[in-house]
Amino acid sequence: QFTTRVVSCRAAELRPEGGGEPVRGFQVVLEDTILFPEGGGQPDDRGFIGDVPVLRVTRRGPEAVHFVPAALEPGAEVLLSLDWERRFDHMQQHSGQHLISAIAEQMFGFKTTSWELGRQRSVIELDTPLVTAEQVTALEKSVNEKIRDRVPVTVRELAAGDPEIETVRSRGLPDDHVGPVRVVDIKGIDSNLCCGTHVSNLSDLQVIKLLGMEKGKKNKTNLVFLAGNRVLKSIEQSHNTEKALTSLLKNGPGEHVEAVRRLQSSVKLLQKNNLNLLRDIAVLIARDFKSKPAPRQLFVLHRKEGDSEFMNIIANEIGTEETLLFLTVGDEKEAGLFLLAGPVEAVENLGPRVAELLGGKGAGKRGRFQGKAAKMSRRGEVQALLQEFISRQNPEA
């Protein structure tokens, strides 16, 4: 916590990170702050100004701008509270990135070109087209040795024109940077220009797990990692998954993969047999319709189990030169698939209207119009529309 004063407060809007409608609120500038504004690859802090939640903290030149949902009085003394769990997580991931980047460059010459502190995992972009599994293993072993060595992490400030800045690892300063330059030192390992928050000793990282490599952009490689409490949470999640699979598969963790492979093979065989049965049923339905002594101009069928192929087989077997077919598959109370087949002119006229009634979308050609339906419960309205169309075309039908 930290006591400070409100300097300014003005109405503003905040666009949510996940998209959606802007949130109305206020941008507040304080005399000083303990909440980190987003920057340098690190997300911003969260917390409270009094009892008002801080929803976002951004940087505007030398100022930290706090977005809050309620107005605060300029000049008022306020108590600023920090969400420590979020801050400490960011500290672990950011210090972990510094350590991994420094050791990767020392061991293999891989320079870091950017990084991202994500909500679930973090990613370091390395300036190399290839990192081998053996290099990942060696890198992980080395960074965890440094953690066990309890190496101190310190922060110092240099004047903007200090020549020592040239000796410090950096990706450059922001164009609007003002004031002294901040350097984060991992003793004997790394010196790095950085505005972010860090642990004071590598032992606070607990452990680092390198999850592997992903192909990056422009001949670069992305190294995915977890640090500190995120490793513990990942282990807990994996253990819970393992217990659930053990209960479902009725065997030990070492046999899970083979058991899933057997299940996949069984499911594929069942799906194949099911498709064959559906095809046979489709043929029988069509033949039964054609065997009726008096041909009907409209054929309507709904089946919960089925697919597009099932409907098209029925249409092929019955023939659509004279008969108008309206076929649907899926749950009657939910979404599904539909097929309208028949004389070309009739289908071209009715297809879009059928799709509209079913709350879906579709397309068609050569006497067939098919697509997805969101409102299968309106099948009766479609049938009435088709019957009315046939009656107008042939009043005696």
Phi, psi and chi 1 to 4 in degrees:
 res  aa     phi    psi   chi1   chi2   chi3   chi4
   1 GLN       -  157.7  -67.0 -176.7  -34.9      -
   2 PHE  -156.8  132.5  178.1   70.9      -      -
   3 THR   -96.3  131.4  -59.5      -      -      -
   4 THR  -150.3 -172.9 -175.5      -      -      -
   5 ARG  -125.3  152.9  -72.3 -173.3 -177.7  -82.6
   6 VAL   -80.7  126.2  177.5      -      -      -
   7 VAL   -91.4  -45.8  173.1      -      -      -
   8 SER  -152.1  157.8   64.9      -      -      -
   9 CYS  -149.9  121.8  177.5      -      -      -
  10 ARG  -138.6  147.8   67.3 -178.7 -172.0 -175.1
  11 ALA   -63.3  143.1      -      -      -      -
  12 ALA  -159.6  174.9      -      -      -      -
  13 GLU  -124.2  148.6  -71.8 -173.1  -18.2      -
  14 LEU  -122.1  127.1  172.5   68.5      -      -
  15 ARG   -88.1  121.7  -67.8 -163.1  172.6  -85.1
  16 PRO   -58.2  146.7  -22.4   33.2      -      -
  17 GLU   -61.4  -34.5  -67.4  176.6  -24.6      -
  18 GLY   -88.2    8.3      -      -      -      -
  19 GLY    91.7  177.2      -      -      -      -
  20 GLY   109.9 -173.6      -      -      -      -
  21 GLU   -69.7  142.7  -68.1  -62.2  -44.5      -
  22 PRO   -61.5  147.6  -19.2   30.6      -      -
  23 VAL   -99.5  130.5  177.2      -      -      -
  24 ARG   -82.3  139.5  -67.1 -176.8  178.8  -85.4
  25 GLY  -171.3 -146.0      -      -      -      -
  26 PHE  -142.2  143.1  -60.0   86.7      -      -
  27 GLN   -96.1  121.8  -71.5 -177.0  -19.0      -
  28 VAL  -117.3  130.9  172.8      -      -      -
  29 VAL  -109.6  131.7  175.5      -      -      -
  30 LEU  -108.3  162.4  -54.1  172.2      -      -
  31 GLU   -59.4  -38.7  -76.7 -175.2   -6.2      -
  32 ASP  -155.3  166.8 -155.7  -11.0      -      -
  33 THR  -149.4  154.9 -174.1      -      -      -
  34 ILE  -109.7    4.8   54.5  172.2      -      -
  35 LEU   -94.3  125.9  -60.3 -171.8      -      -
  36 PHE   -77.0  127.1  175.3   77.8      -      -
  37 PRO   -81.0  143.5   27.8  -30.4      -      -
  38 GLU   -56.4  144.7   58.1 -169.8    6.1      -
  39 GLY   160.5  158.6      -      -      -      -
  40 GLY    65.7   26.4      -      -      -      -
  41 GLY    86.6   -4.0      -      -      -      -
  42 GLN  -108.6  134.1  178.9  177.6  -32.4      -
  43 PRO   -67.5  167.5  -17.0   29.9      -      -
  44 ASP   -79.9  166.0   55.2  -23.2      -      -
  45 ASP   -80.6  167.9  -77.8  -27.1      -      -
  46 ARG  -126.7  163.9  -65.3  -73.4 -170.6  -88.0
  47 GLY   170.5 -154.7      -      -      -      -
  48 PHE  -135.8  144.9  -72.5   84.0      -      -
  49 ILE  -107.1  104.6  -57.5  176.6      -      -
  50 GLY    66.6 -120.8      -      -      -      -
  51 ASP  -108.7   14.0   57.9   -2.2      -      -
  52 VAL   -96.2  122.3  178.0      -      -      -
  53 PRO   -69.8  143.2   24.8  -32.8      -      -
  54 VAL   -95.4  117.5  177.8      -      -      -
  55 LEU   -92.7  -20.4  -53.8 -179.4      -      -
  56 ARG  -163.6  145.3 -176.4   77.8   56.2   81.7
  57 VAL  -129.4  122.0 -170.3      -      -      -
  58 THR  -124.0  166.7   55.5      -      -      -
  59 ARG  -106.6  134.1 -172.4  175.7   65.7   84.5
  60 ARG  -128.3   94.9 -174.0  169.9   59.7 -154.8
  61 GLY    62.8 -126.8      -      -      -      -
  62 PRO   -84.9   -1.6   31.3  -34.5      -      -
  63 GLU   -99.8  145.6  -64.6  178.3  -27.9      -
  64 ALA   -97.4  125.9      -      -      -      -
  65 VAL  -106.9  120.9 -179.1      -      -      -
  66 HIS  -100.9  123.2  -50.7   72.0      -      -
  67 PHE   -93.7  123.7 -174.5   90.0      -      -
  68 VAL  -131.6  156.1  -66.1      -      -      -
  69 PRO   -83.2  -10.2   27.4  -33.1      -      -
  70 ALA  -129.3  148.2      -      -      -      -
  71 ALA   -71.8  146.8      -      -      -      -
  72 LEU  -122.3  144.4  -61.9  170.9      -      -
  73 GLU   -79.1  121.2 -172.4   66.6   30.4      -
  74 PRO   -57.1  136.6  -26.9   36.7      -      -
  75 GLY    92.2  -14.7      -      -      -      -
  76 ALA   -72.9  141.3      -      -      -      -
  77 GLU   -81.5  132.7 -174.6  175.8  -89.8      -
  78 VAL  -134.0  154.1  -68.7      -      -      -
  79 LEU  -100.5  119.7  179.9   64.9      -      -
  80 LEU   -97.4  125.8 -170.5   57.7      -      -
  81 SER  -116.0  140.5  -57.2      -      -      -
  82 LEU  -105.6  137.0  169.8   71.0      -      -
  83 ASP   -74.3   94.8  179.3  -16.6      -      -
  84 TRP   -68.8  -36.3  173.4 -109.9      -      -
  85 GLU   -60.2  -44.2 -176.0  177.6   -8.6      -
  86 ARG   -65.9  -44.5  177.7 -177.5  171.6   94.2
  87 ARG   -59.9  -48.1  160.3   68.8   72.4   85.7
  88 PHE   -65.2  -36.0 -172.7   61.7      -      -
  89 ASP   -60.3  -46.0  172.1   57.7      -      -
  90 HIS   -65.2  -37.2  -68.9  175.0      -      -
  91 MET   -60.4  -45.8  -71.1  161.8   59.9      -
  92 GLN   -63.5  -44.9  -73.3 -174.3  -41.2      -
  93 GLN   -67.5  -40.2  -50.9  -44.6  -50.8      -
  94 HIS   -71.1  -44.8 -156.4  157.4      -      -
  95 SER   -65.1  -34.9  -65.2      -      -      -
  96 GLY   -62.3  -39.6      -      -      -      -
  97 GLN   -63.8  -43.7  177.3  -95.7  -44.9      -
  98 HIS   -57.9  -44.6  -82.9 -141.1      -      -
  99 LEU   -65.5  -47.8  177.5   60.1      -      -
 100 ILE   -62.3  -45.3  -64.5  167.0      -      -
 101 SER   -61.3  -42.8  -68.0      -      -      -
 102 ALA   -65.2  -45.7      -      -      -      -
 103 ILE   -70.3  -37.0  -60.1  -60.3      -      -
 104 ALA   -61.9  -37.7      -      -      -      -
 105 GLU   -72.7  -40.0 -172.2  167.9  -14.7      -
 106 GLN   -66.0  -43.5  -70.1  172.4   16.5      -
 107 MET   -78.9  -41.1  -68.1 -179.0   68.7      -
 108 PHE  -127.5   -2.9  -51.4  112.6      -      -
 109 GLY    76.5   15.5      -      -      -      -
 110 PHE   -81.6  115.0  -61.2  154.4      -      -
 111 LYS   -88.8  144.1  -67.3 -174.9  179.9  -63.2
 112 THR   -87.5  125.8  -66.6      -      -      -
 113 THR  -101.4  -23.4   48.5      -      -      -
 114 SER  -168.6  170.8   68.1      -      -      -
 115 TRP  -155.6  162.1   87.9  -69.7      -      -
 116 GLU  -138.5  126.0  179.2 -173.6    6.9      -
 117 LEU   -90.7  101.2 -161.3  167.4      -      -
 118 GLY   -88.7  172.4      -      -      -      -
 119 ARG   -70.6  -35.1  -68.1 -176.5  179.0 -179.2
 120 GLN  -106.2  -36.7  -55.0  -64.7  -29.8      -
 121 ARG  -148.9  163.0   59.9 -177.9 -161.2  163.3
 122 SER  -118.1  155.6  -61.9      -      -      -
 123 VAL  -132.5  130.7  178.5      -      -      -
 124 ILE  -109.0  126.8  -61.3  172.1      -      -
 125 GLU   -90.8  118.0 -175.9 -174.8   70.5      -
 126 LEU  -103.6  140.3  -62.1  175.1      -      -
 127 ASP   -83.4   65.8 -168.3   13.7      -      -
 128 THR  -155.2  142.6  177.3      -      -      -
 129 PRO   -78.2  -14.2   26.9  -33.6      -      -
 130 LEU  -148.7  133.3  176.9   66.3      -      -
 131 VAL  -128.8  124.6  179.0      -      -      -
 132 THR   -81.9  161.5   66.7      -      -      -
 133 ALA   -61.9  -35.6      -      -      -      -
 134 GLU   -65.4  -38.4  -68.4   75.7   17.7      -
 135 GLN   -66.9  -38.8  -72.3  171.5  -33.8      -
 136 VAL   -61.6  -44.4  172.3      -      -      -
 137 THR   -62.2  -45.6  -60.0      -      -      -
 138 ALA   -65.1  -39.1      -      -      -      -
 139 LEU   -65.3  -44.6  179.3   57.9      -      -
 140 GLU   -61.9  -42.4 -179.0  178.1  -81.7      -
 141 LYS   -61.2  -42.8  179.7 -179.1  177.9 -177.7
 142 SER   -68.3  -44.4 -179.3      -      -      -
 143 VAL   -66.4  -34.8  -63.3      -      -      -
 144 ASN   -73.0  -28.3  -77.7  -65.3      -      -
 145 GLU   -64.3  -39.8  -75.2  174.5   -8.1      -
 146 LYS   -65.2  -35.8  -58.3  -58.8 -178.0 -174.6
 147 ILE   -64.0  -43.9  -68.1  171.9      -      -
 148 ARG   -68.5  -22.5  -69.7 -168.6  -67.0  -86.9
 149 ASP   -77.3   -4.3  -72.4  -16.6      -      -
 150 ARG    55.5   51.8  -60.7  178.9   55.8   81.6
 151 VAL   -75.3  130.4  178.0      -      -      -
 152 PRO   -69.5  150.2  -16.3   29.4      -      -
 153 VAL  -122.0  123.6 -179.2      -      -      -
 154 THR  -127.2  161.7   56.1      -      -      -
 155 VAL  -123.4  135.9  174.5      -      -      -
 156 ARG  -138.3  162.8   55.7 -164.8  169.3  101.2
 157 GLU  -120.5  139.3  -69.7 -175.7  -10.0      -
 158 LEU  -119.8  148.8  -59.1  175.6      -      -
 159 ALA   -65.3  149.7      -      -      -      -
 160 ALA   -55.4  -31.2      -      -      -      -
 161 GLY   -98.2    8.9      -      -      -      -
 162 ASP   -64.7  126.4 -165.8  -42.1      -      -
 163 PRO   -62.9  -19.8   19.7  -31.3      -      -
 164 GLU   -64.8  -22.1 -170.9  177.2  -13.8      -
 165 ILE   -57.7  -32.4  -67.3  176.2      -      -
 166 GLU   -66.6  -20.6  -59.8  -59.5  -39.2      -
 167 THR   -91.9   -4.8   67.1      -      -      -
 168 VAL   -97.3  138.7  176.0      -      -      -
 169 ARG   -64.2  132.6 -170.3  160.7   62.2   88.7
 170 SER  -160.9  152.2  169.1      -      -      -
 171 ARG  -106.9   15.7  -64.4 -161.5  -56.8  -86.6
 172 GLY    99.8  157.2      -      -      -      -
 173 LEU   -92.6  151.0  -68.8  168.6      -      -
 174 PRO   -61.3  151.5  -19.2   30.0      -      -
 175 ASP   -60.8  -31.4  -66.4  -23.7      -      -
 176 ASP   -97.4   19.0   60.3   -9.5      -      -
 177 HIS   -66.7  137.3  175.7   79.4      -      -
 178 VAL  -134.8  154.9  -66.0      -      -      -
 179 GLY    85.8 -166.3      -      -      -      -
 180 PRO   -68.5  163.6   25.4  -34.4      -      -
 181 VAL  -101.9  131.4  176.2      -      -      -
 182 ARG   -96.5  131.5 -171.4  168.4 -179.6  -92.1
 183 VAL  -122.0  130.3  178.6      -      -      -
 184 VAL  -104.9  122.7  176.4      -      -      -
 185 ASP  -110.7  127.7  -67.5  -46.3      -      -
 186 ILE  -102.5  110.7  -56.2  176.1      -      -
 187 LYS   -50.0  121.2 -172.4  176.5  179.5 -179.8
 188 GLY    74.3    1.8      -      -      -      -
 189 ILE  -122.4  -44.6  -62.0  173.1      -      -
 190 ASP  -158.6  143.7 -174.4   46.0      -      -
 191 SER  -129.1  126.8  -69.5      -      -      -
 192 ASN  -143.4  130.2 -165.0  -15.5      -      -
 193 LEU   -65.5  124.2  -97.2   64.2      -      -
 194 CYS  -159.5  139.1 -175.6      -      -      -
 195 CYS   -98.6   -4.4   65.1      -      -      -
 196 GLY   -82.3 -179.6      -      -      -      -
 197 THR   -98.5  141.6   59.3      -      -      -
 198 HIS  -140.8  160.8  -68.5  -89.5      -      -
 199 VAL   -73.4  164.5  -60.8      -      -      -
 200 SER   -95.3   -9.3   58.4      -      -      -
 201 ASN  -153.1  139.9 -168.0  -70.3      -      -
 202 LEU   -59.6  -22.5  -70.6 -172.6      -      -
 203 SER   -63.1  -23.7   61.7      -      -      -
 204 ASP   -68.7  -13.8  -70.4  -26.9      -      -
 205 LEU   -74.5  -21.5  -62.4 -176.6      -      -
 206 GLN    69.2  -63.5  -59.8  166.1  -81.3      -
 207 VAL  -164.0  152.4   65.3      -      -      -
 208 ILE  -122.6  134.5  -75.2  176.2      -      -
 209 LYS  -119.7  120.7  178.5   59.9 -174.3  174.0
 210 LEU   -87.9  116.9  -55.6 -176.2      -      -
 211 LEU   -82.3  -15.2  -62.2  179.1      -      -
 212 GLY   133.1 -172.6      -      -      -      -
 213 MET  -112.0  150.0  -46.4  -54.9  -58.5      -
 214 GLU  -133.3  147.6  -64.8  176.2   -8.4      -
 215 LYS   -65.1  128.0 -176.0  176.1  176.1   57.7
 216 GLY   -98.4 -166.5      -      -      -      -
 217 LYS   -97.5  149.6   56.4 -174.7  179.7 -177.9
 218 LYS    51.0   57.8  -63.4 -179.8 -179.0  177.9
 219 ASN    61.1   30.5  -70.2  -37.1      -      -
 220 LYS  -112.0  164.2  -68.4 -179.1  171.9   60.2
 221 THR  -127.3  135.6  -58.3      -      -      -
 222 ASN   -96.9  124.9  -66.1  -29.1      -      -
 223 LEU  -101.6  120.3  173.2   60.8      -      -
 224 VAL   -97.9  133.7 -175.2      -      -      -
 225 PHE  -145.9  162.0   76.6   93.7      -      -
 226 LEU  -126.7  147.6  -56.6  174.4      -      -
 227 ALA  -134.5  146.8      -      -      -      -
 228 GLY    62.7 -128.9      -      -      -      -
 229 ASN   -61.8  -24.8  -70.6  -28.2      -      -
 230 ARG   -65.9  -31.7  -68.4 -165.7 -179.0 -170.4
 231 VAL   -66.3  -44.5  178.6      -      -      -
 232 LEU   -62.6  -42.6  -59.4  179.4      -      -
 233 LYS   -64.3  -38.6  -70.5  178.8 -178.8  177.9
 234 SER   -64.6  -41.1  178.0      -      -      -
 235 ILE   -64.2  -42.9  -68.6  172.6      -      -
 236 GLU   -61.9  -43.2 -178.8 -179.0    9.8      -
 237 GLN   -63.2  -44.0 -174.3  179.3   37.3      -
 238 SER   -64.3  -39.0  -64.4      -      -      -
 239 HIS   -66.1  -41.5 -178.3   59.7      -      -
 240 ASN   -64.0  -39.2  -70.6  -23.7      -      -
 241 THR   -63.5  -41.9  -59.0      -      -      -
 242 GLU   -62.2  -42.0 -172.4  177.0  -87.0      -
 243 LYS   -64.8  -41.4  -73.0 -164.3  -61.5 -176.9
 244 ALA   -64.1  -41.4      -      -      -      -
 245 LEU   -66.9  -38.1  -73.5  171.8      -      -
 246 THR   -60.3  -40.9  -63.2      -      -      -
 247 SER   -68.6  -40.5  175.5      -      -      -
 248 LEU   -73.8  -41.4  -70.6  168.9      -      -
 249 LEU   -90.2  -11.2  -60.6  173.4      -      -
 250 LYS    60.4   38.4  -50.4  -61.1 -178.7 -174.2
 251 ASN  -152.9  175.5   58.4   13.4      -      -
 252 GLY   -77.7  164.2      -      -      -      -
 253 PRO   -54.6  -36.0  -26.0   34.3      -      -
 254 GLY   -67.1  -15.4      -      -      -      -
 255 GLU  -106.9    2.6  -60.0  170.6  -64.2      -
 256 HIS   -60.2  -46.7  -74.0  172.3      -      -
 257 VAL   -62.3  -45.7  172.9      -      -      -
 258 GLU   -65.5  -37.7 -174.5   54.6   38.0      -
 259 ALA   -63.8  -40.9      -      -      -      -
 260 VAL   -66.0  -38.8  170.7      -      -      -
 261 ARG   -60.3  -43.2  -75.3 -170.1 -179.8  128.8
 262 ARG   -63.5  -41.3  -70.4 -163.1  -60.2  -90.2
 263 LEU   -63.7  -40.5  -76.8  171.6      -      -
 264 GLN   -62.0  -41.7  -74.5  178.7  -34.2      -
 265 SER   -62.9  -41.9  -63.9      -      -      -
 266 SER   -64.6  -42.1  -61.9      -      -      -
 267 VAL   -64.4  -41.9  168.2      -      -      -
 268 LYS   -60.4  -41.7  -73.8  179.8 -178.9  177.8
 269 LEU   -66.0  -42.3 -178.6   59.5      -      -
 270 LEU   -63.9  -40.4  -73.1  170.4      -      -
 271 GLN   -63.2  -41.4  -72.3  175.4  -27.8      -
 272 LYS   -62.6  -45.6 -177.4  178.9  179.4 -180.0
 273 ASN   -64.6  -38.2  -68.5  -22.9      -      -
 274 ASN   -64.7  -42.3 -172.6   48.3      -      -
 275 LEU   -61.8  -41.2  -75.5  172.9      -      -
 276 ASN   -62.7  -41.5  -71.2  -25.8      -      -
 277 LEU   -65.5  -41.2  -73.2  171.4      -      -
 278 LEU   -61.9  -40.2  -81.9  173.9      -      -
 279 ARG   -62.3  -43.9  -67.7 -172.3 -174.2  103.1
 280 ASP   -62.5  -41.7  -68.5  -17.1      -      -
 281 ILE   -64.1  -40.6  -69.2  170.7      -      -
 282 ALA   -61.2  -43.3      -      -      -      -
 283 VAL   -64.0  -43.2  170.9      -      -      -
 284 LEU   -64.7  -40.4  -70.7  171.9      -      -
 285 ILE   -61.5  -44.3  -71.8  172.0      -      -
 286 ALA   -64.7  -44.7      -      -      -      -
 287 ARG   -64.8  -37.5  -71.2  177.8  179.3  174.1
 288 ASP   -62.2  -41.6  178.5   66.3      -      -
 289 PHE   -64.3  -42.5  173.7   78.2      -      -
 290 LYS   -71.7  -21.1  -68.1  170.0   69.0  175.4
 291 SER   -79.9  -10.1   67.6      -      -      -
 292 LYS   -65.3  141.2  -57.1  -65.1 -175.1 -163.1
 293 PRO   -65.4  -38.4   20.2  -31.4      -      -
 294 ALA  -104.6  113.0      -      -      -      -
 295 PRO   -64.0  139.8   24.2  -33.6      -      -
 296 ARG  -103.9  145.9  -73.5  175.9  -70.4  169.6
 297 GLN   -85.0  -14.4  -68.4  179.3  -72.4      -
 298 LEU  -131.2  130.6  176.8   63.6      -      -
 299 PHE  -125.1  121.2  177.8   69.4      -      -
 300 VAL  -120.3  132.3  177.7      -      -      -
 301 LEU  -147.1  135.9  175.5   74.2      -      -
 302 HIS  -126.0  137.4  173.2   76.4      -      -
 303 ARG  -139.9  131.8 -176.9  179.5  176.1   86.0
 304 LYS   -63.8  -44.9 -174.4  175.1 -178.6  179.5
 305 GLU   -94.3  129.7  -60.4   82.6   10.9      -
 306 GLY   161.4  178.1      -      -      -      -
 307 ASP  -149.9 -173.1   56.0   14.5      -      -
 308 SER   -62.1  -38.7  -65.7      -      -      -
 309 GLU   -62.8  -41.3 -175.9 -179.6    5.0      -
 310 PHE   -56.3  -46.2  170.8   77.1      -      -
 311 MET   -68.9  -39.2  -65.7 -172.7  -67.8      -
 312 ASN   -69.2  -32.8  -82.7  -67.0      -      -
 313 ILE   -63.1  -43.8  -70.9  173.4      -      -
 314 ILE   -60.8  -44.5  -67.0  176.3      -      -
 315 ALA   -62.6  -41.2      -      -      -      -
 316 ASN   -63.9  -42.8  -69.2  -21.2      -      -
 317 GLU   -70.4  -39.2  -70.5  -70.2  -35.5      -
 318 ILE   -76.3  -38.2  -69.7  178.2      -      -
 319 GLY    87.6  141.0      -      -      -      -
 320 THR  -119.7   16.8   57.4      -      -      -
 321 GLU   -69.7  -36.3  -68.2   80.5    6.2      -
 322 GLU  -118.5  -25.1  -61.8  178.4   -2.4      -
 323 THR  -100.8  137.3  -55.2      -      -      -
 324 LEU   -96.3  123.5 -170.2   60.9      -      -
 325 LEU  -112.4  133.4  -67.9   88.6      -      -
 326 PHE  -124.1  107.1  173.4   51.7      -      -
 327 LEU  -119.5  139.4  -49.5  174.0      -      -
 328 THR  -138.2  150.3   52.9      -      -      -
 329 VAL  -136.0  147.4  -67.0      -      -      -
 330 GLY   123.4  177.8      -      -      -      -
 331 ASP   -70.5  128.3 -166.2  -40.9      -      -
 332 GLU   -62.2  -25.5  -72.9 -165.5   67.9      -
 333 LYS   -94.9   -1.5  -62.8  179.9 -180.0  179.2
 334 GLU  -128.9 -148.8  -62.7  179.0   11.6      -
 335 ALA   -89.8  163.3      -      -      -      -
 336 GLY  -169.2 -160.4      -      -      -      -
 337 LEU  -120.4  152.5  -56.8  174.2      -      -
 338 PHE  -137.6  156.6   73.3   91.3      -      -
 339 LEU  -140.7  126.4  169.4   65.3      -      -
 340 LEU  -112.3  121.1 -179.5   70.2      -      -
 341 ALA  -134.1  147.8      -      -      -      -
 342 GLY   161.5 -159.5      -      -      -      -
 343 PRO   -54.3  138.5  -26.1   34.4      -      -
 344 VAL   -54.9  -48.5  173.9      -      -      -
 345 GLU   -63.1  -40.8 -174.1  176.9  -14.4      -
 346 ALA   -64.8  -43.0      -      -      -      -
 347 VAL   -67.2  -40.3  171.4      -      -      -
 348 GLU   -62.2  -35.5  -73.2  178.9   -8.3      -
 349 ASN   -75.5  -42.8 -179.5   24.6      -      -
 350 LEU   -91.8  -26.1  -65.4  166.8      -      -
 351 GLY   -51.6  -56.3      -      -      -      -
 352 PRO   -60.0  -35.3  -24.6   35.5      -      -
 353 ARG   -69.2  -36.7  -64.0  165.6   64.9 -171.6
 354 VAL   -64.1  -45.9  169.6      -      -      -
 355 ALA   -60.1  -41.0      -      -      -      -
 356 GLU   -64.3  -44.2 -177.2  180.0    0.9      -
 357 LEU   -61.7  -37.2  -83.8  174.7      -      -
 358 LEU   -84.1    2.0  -65.0  174.9      -      -
 359 GLY    63.8   34.9      -      -      -      -
 360 GLY  -130.8 -167.3      -      -      -      -
 361 LYS  -132.1  152.0  -65.7 -179.2  178.9  179.7
 362 GLY  -163.0  176.6      -      -      -      -
 363 ALA  -151.5  159.7      -      -      -      -
 364 GLY  -157.7  165.1      -      -      -      -
 365 LYS  -163.0  153.3   59.3 -178.4  179.5  179.7
 366 ARG    49.6   48.4  -66.5 -166.8  -65.7  -86.0
 367 GLY    83.1   14.8      -      -      -      -
 368 ARG  -137.6  133.4  -63.1 -157.8 -177.1 -177.6
 369 PHE  -132.5  118.5 -168.7   98.5      -      -
 370 GLN  -139.4  158.3   54.6 -168.4  -32.2      -
 371 GLY   178.1 -161.5      -      -      -      -
 372 LYS  -100.5  144.2  -65.4 -179.4  179.3  179.4
 373 ALA  -121.1  129.0      -      -      -      -
 374 ALA   -91.8  -21.0      -      -      -      -
 375 LYS  -125.0   75.5  -59.9  175.3 -178.8  177.7
 376 MET   -65.5  -21.5  -65.1  -70.1  -81.1      -
 377 SER   -65.7  -12.6   58.3      -      -      -
 378 ARG   -96.1   19.9  -59.8 -177.0   68.4  179.5
 379 ARG   -59.4  -36.8  -70.3  173.7   51.5 -106.6
 380 GLY   -62.2  -36.7      -      -      -      -
 381 GLU   -66.2  -38.0  -64.0  177.1   48.2      -
 382 VAL   -64.7  -43.7  174.1      -      -      -
 383 GLN   -61.2  -40.6 -174.6  170.9  -16.4      -
 384 ALA   -64.0  -39.6      -      -      -      -
 385 LEU   -61.5  -44.3  168.9   71.7      -      -
 386 LEU   -67.7  -39.6  -59.0  179.8      -      -
 387 GLN   -64.9  -39.2 -168.4   64.9   60.7      -
 388 GLU   -64.6  -39.5 -178.3 -175.3   -5.6      -
 389 PHE   -62.0  -44.5  174.4   82.0      -      -
 390 ILE   -65.3  -39.4  -69.3  172.7      -      -
 391 SER   -64.0  -37.3  -62.9      -      -      -
 392 ARG   -69.7  -35.7  -72.4 -158.8  -51.9  -90.6
 393 GLN   -71.7  -34.3  -62.7  -64.6  -49.3      -
 394 ASN  -141.0   89.0 -176.7    7.0      -      -
 395 PRO   -57.0  -24.2  -22.8   33.1      -      -
 396 GLU   -83.9   -9.2  -63.6  178.9    0.4      -
 397 ALA   -69.1      -      -      -      -      -
